[in-house]
Amino acid sequence: MFAHGKSLGGSTVAFYFCPNNLEYPRAGFIASKRVSKRAVDRNRAKRLMREVFRLNKHKLKPVDLVFIARKGILGKKYQEVERDFLRLAEKAGILREE
C-alpha cells in the first residue's frame, strides 16, 4: 500500500490510497505517538477518523485507504475532520460521481 499507493495530506489527516478490485472502499487507521503521547488522545483521533469513514464511505469509489492522524487533529470537532477529509478526497479523485 505505502509503496504503490498515492498520498495526500491535510491539517488533521493524511491518507494513502490505491484502487481495489472490490465493490466497496476499505480503510485502516493510524495514530502514532508523534500525534500525542497520551493513549486517550490517539484513541480519540482514531475514533474520529473511523466515524468520518463510516459516514462517508458511500461517497467513495472502491479504494483501500490508510488514514494517518496529524497533530492538528487534537482538539478538533468531527465536522472539521470531515471537511478536511472530503476536501482531500475530492482532490484525489476518489469521490463517486453522483
ABEGO torsion letter per residue (X at the ends): XAAABBBBBBAABBBBBBBBABABBBBBBBBBAAABABAAAAAAAAAAAAAAAAAAAAABBBBBBBBBBBAAABGBBAAAAAAAAAAAAAAAGABBBX
